[in-house]
Amino acid sequence: MKRSIVTGGAGFIGSNLVRRLLAEGHQVEVIDNLVTGNRANLEDLGHHVELHQVNICDFEAILPIVAGADRVFHLAALPSVPKSIANPVPSHEFNINGTFSVYRAAAEGRVKRLVYAASSSAYGDTEILPKVETMAPRPKSPYAVQKLLGEYYASVFHECFGLETVSLRFFNVFGPRQDPNSVYSGVLSLFMKCLIERKAPVIYGDGEQSRDFTFVEDVASLLIKAAETPGVAGRVFNAGNGNRYTLNETWGLLQKIEGVSIPAGYGPPRNGDVRHSQADTTAAVRDLGHAPQYSFEEGLRATLDWYKKDHERRLALVSA
Ligand SMILES: NC(=O)c1ccc[n+]([C@@H]2O[C@H](COP(=O)([O-])OP(=O)(O)OC[C@H]3O[C@@H](n4cnc5c(N)ncnc54)[C@H](O)[C@@H]3O)[C@@H](O)[C@H]2O)c1
């Protein structure tokens, strides 16, 4: 049985990945300090997953957990562009120093492979779409720089210390368990909450900015492929879907699915936001066997379904 460690495993993407790893027969342990994650994301898994409530910056604490693991999926981070601008110190500390600490523990602990959650924000605004891995990065925010540095360190740990690493540049990931309760939450989780509560979302800018929305199940599949495929250590891959939808189109599609009409409100554009985002998935398809299974609409329907059930569950808890 393979032993896999998921840093950030109590968060949105991490908790979905944990479920997939368990389904594939891995022994799974999570390192998470619950700064943005939530124990409830793992609650139904009971004793099948062990949660170590530890800060990844604490090298001495994470070394014994990580040592000897077959796989480390490094997803722990403060994952927000606006948060990194409003308050850059904690995101620098966690995303750079924490990442270094995880790589160091994985190298010293002789981990067989580490997969890193990189970010499409590294591209910044490019003239050319889709964005391909060979383009020069142009980060526009502290968060984007931090995530890019994590990629550089991943390939350097491979070159210099023999740790097998693969970086996946996630585009906009959406799906069940994405926290909609912060101003820094991902746009689709906020849209879901607004739709269920029949409230108008606030779109920052004119809504014509576009994103390559990727369903979390497809991301979990790719993370596992990146961990298992031989001959790809040291490399960086786009992990998007290859499509793009504007925020206006997306809110329109959600209203259509739900059969409602709720015009969005608009606010000023946000500093650090990229205008358009779309992945060239050629390398991931060719070299990792990336094969997204969900169309955008299928992903939206599955996600909305989950948020509705979660909403009902919360209402039942309050009235109990
Ligand atoms: N969601 C996206 O669209 C997206 C896009 C690009 C990249 N990413 C990357 O994917 C990863 C997961 O993102 P997510 O959307 O699931 O976010 P999330 O906030 O739901 O998950 C991050 C998890 O990391 C944990 N964490 C943060 N700092 C920590 C620390 N110092 N020590 C231990 N645990 C810590 C949090 O508690 C949380 O559970 C992040 O690395 C993020 O940068 C996400």
The ligand as an SDF file (V2000), in Angstrom:
LIG
                    3D

 44 48  0  0  0  0  0  0  0  0999 V2000
   -8.3070   26.8250   -6.1040 N   0  0  0  0  0  0  0  0  0  0  0  0
   -7.6920   27.2150   -7.2020 C   0  0  0  0  0  0  0  0  0  0  0  0
   -8.3470   27.6040   -8.1790 O   0  0  0  0  0  0  0  0  0  0  0  0
   -6.1940   27.1720   -7.2970 C   0  0  0  0  0  0  0  0  0  0  0  0
   -5.5730   27.6710   -8.4590 C   0  0  0  0  0  0  0  0  0  0  0  0
   -4.1820   27.6470   -8.5420 C   0  0  0  0  0  0  0  0  0  0  0  0
   -3.4360   27.0820   -7.5270 C   0  0  0  0  0  0  0  0  0  0  0  0
   -4.0540   26.6150   -6.4090 N   0  0  0  0  0  0  0  0  0  0  0  0
   -3.2270   26.0330   -5.3430 C   0  0  0  0  0  0  0  0  0  0  0  0
   -3.8190   24.8110   -4.9140 O   0  0  0  0  0  0  0  0  0  0  0  0
   -3.5710   24.6200   -3.5250 C   0  0  0  0  0  0  0  0  0  0  0  0
   -4.8590   24.3070   -2.7910 C   0  0  0  0  0  0  0  0  0  0  0  0
   -5.7450   25.4180   -2.9200 O   0  0  0  0  0  0  0  0  0  0  0  0
   -7.2500   25.3740   -2.4050 P   0  0  0  0  0  0  0  0  0  0  0  0
   -8.0540   26.1560   -3.3740 O   0  0  0  0  0  0  0  0  0  0  0  0
   -7.6360   23.9940   -2.0720 O   0  0  0  0  0  0  0  0  0  0  0  0
   -7.1370   26.2770   -1.0870 O   0  0  0  0  0  0  0  0  0  0  0  0
   -7.5740   25.9880    0.4220 P   0  0  0  0  0  0  0  0  0  0  0  0
   -7.3750   27.2660    1.1650 O   0  0  0  0  0  0  0  0  0  0  0  0
   -8.9330   25.3870    0.4640 O   0  0  0  0  0  0  0  0  0  0  0  0
   -6.5090   24.9130    0.8830 O   0  0  0  0  0  0  0  0  0  0  0  0
   -5.2330   25.2440    1.3540 C   0  0  0  0  0  0  0  0  0  0  0  0
   -5.0000   24.4330    2.6070 C   0  0  0  0  0  0  0  0  0  0  0  0
   -3.6710   24.6590    3.0740 O   0  0  0  0  0  0  0  0  0  0  0  0
   -3.7070   24.8110    4.4910 C   0  0  0  0  0  0  0  0  0  0  0  0
   -2.5490   25.6100    4.9040 N   0  0  0  0  0  0  0  0  0  0  0  0
   -2.2730   26.8850    4.5320 C   0  0  0  0  0  0  0  0  0  0  0  0
   -1.1200   27.2800    5.0900 N   0  0  0  0  0  0  0  0  0  0  0  0
   -0.6690   26.2410    5.8260 C   0  0  0  0  0  0  0  0  0  0  0  0
    0.4670   26.0500    6.6510 C   0  0  0  0  0  0  0  0  0  0  0  0
    1.3720   27.0360    6.8460 N   0  0  0  0  0  0  0  0  0  0  0  0
    0.6450   24.8490    7.2470 N   0  0  0  0  0  0  0  0  0  0  0  0
   -0.2660   23.8500    7.0740 C   0  0  0  0  0  0  0  0  0  0  0  0
   -1.3570   23.9920    6.3110 N   0  0  0  0  0  0  0  0  0  0  0  0
   -1.5710   25.1700    5.6990 C   0  0  0  0  0  0  0  0  0  0  0  0
   -5.0420   25.4840    4.7680 C   0  0  0  0  0  0  0  0  0  0  0  0
   -5.4920   25.3440    6.1020 O   0  0  0  0  0  0  0  0  0  0  0  0
   -5.9400   24.7890    3.7530 C   0  0  0  0  0  0  0  0  0  0  0  0
   -6.5250   23.6280    4.2880 O   0  0  0  0  0  0  0  0  0  0  0  0
   -2.8560   25.8760   -3.0440 C   0  0  0  0  0  0  0  0  0  0  0  0
   -1.4710   25.6130   -3.0260 O   0  0  0  0  0  0  0  0  0  0  0  0
   -3.1710   26.9140   -4.1000 C   0  0  0  0  0  0  0  0  0  0  0  0
   -2.1530   27.8950   -4.2060 O   0  0  0  0  0  0  0  0  0  0  0  0
   -5.4160   26.6590   -6.2620 C   0  0  0  0  0  0  0  0  0  0  0  0
  1  2  1  0
  2  3  2  0
  2  4  1  0
  4  5  1  0
  4 44  2  0
  5  6  2  0
  6  7  1  0
  7  8  2  0
  8  9  1  0
  8 44  1  0
  9 10  1  0
  9 42  1  0
 10 11  1  0
 11 12  1  0
 11 40  1  0
 12 13  1  0
 13 14  1  0
 14 15  2  0
 14 16  1  0
 14 17  1  0
 17 18  1  0
 18 19  2  0
 18 20  1  0
 18 21  1  0
 21 22  1  0
 22 23  1  0
 23 24  1  0
 23 38  1  0
 24 25  1  0
 25 26  1  0
 25 36  1  0
 26 27  1  0
 26 35  1  0
 27 28  2  0
 28 29  1  0
 29 30  1  0
 29 35  2  0
 30 31  1  0
 30 32  2  0
 32 33  1  0
 33 34  2  0
 34 35  1  0
 36 37  1  0
 36 38  1  0
 38 39  1  0
 40 41  1  0
 40 42  1  0
 42 43  1  0
M  CHG  2   8   1  16  -1
M  END
$$$$
